[in-house]
Amino acid sequence: MRYVIIGAGAVGGTIGVLLGEAGRDVTLVARGAHLDAIRRRGLTLRTPDRAVTWRGPATGGPGPEPLPADTVLVLTVKSQHTWAALDAWADAPVVGGGTAGQRLPLFTAQNGVANEPTALRLFAHVHPVCVWLPATHLDPGVVIASGHPYPGMLHLGRYPAGADEIDTAVAADLTAAGFLAPVRDDVMRWKYGKLLNNLGNGVQALLGGDLPGWLLDQVRAEGVAVLAAAGIAHPAEDEERAERGDRVGTRSVDGQPRSGSSTWQSLTRAAGSTEADHLNGEIVLLGRRHGVPTPANTAVQVAVRRLAQERLPAGTFPLAELIDLVERAE
């Protein structure tokens, strides 16, 4: 199979480089200075043990030539960029007829749970991926993967449920590349569990290092409450811990610990947007649908949006102001 990694940032860059190093056919999709750097000098992946530079095809989008019929699309852009990426690739022609949206499998290796129903509007074959992969992308042409001893755990399946031979084949390639890649019929259940864990991303992005435990507990408690009200299943924390064990911990790279979450990275790069609307915002959405108050998640979403839009640095939101936002949202 040939892999097209749509979004060669922290997650996509790690997956793409390690698949390429394992001998798989990989094309990276990136944009701006990051794409220019990959084309000039390759994509360097730094891990706790080594550094490797991948040099191969990189593009900004679909080309004029039809995609081979054995292509697997792996969507790794942030959730706020999902629709633009889907729109760009859905109508790409495929050798033998038809389009990518009609014929090719699309693996959504992204945080949040909104990407899969969005993708199903344009792609007939959607495969969710629950991503446990601690990685960082701040500088063009460089990705830092902090996971150890395995770089990441990637649960695979079909949307809305089930699994098929494509999942098994992709899991085999990911395993050969060094990942843990369990195939599960209930992969969305795992993605909802990961969503609960990601609710603290916005808190860390807003406040930096010294995080109030009560706020982390509250954003998660609200998430658990709205999922219960919506009748949505998710693994318990002890089930997740048993699943990962100590196989996807983090270690320093080049003497530096991992800096922060994907939300923190977006603010640090002054990207102008973050995933918060699809993480904390997902809980806010469900809370409004089912009559469950979500003041902490509402406050975090509002505050992260403010920092992103004003392009203010991560870790600079005043705690007192955040507490005021929570109290006013109650």
Disulfide bonds with the S-S distance in Angstrom:
none
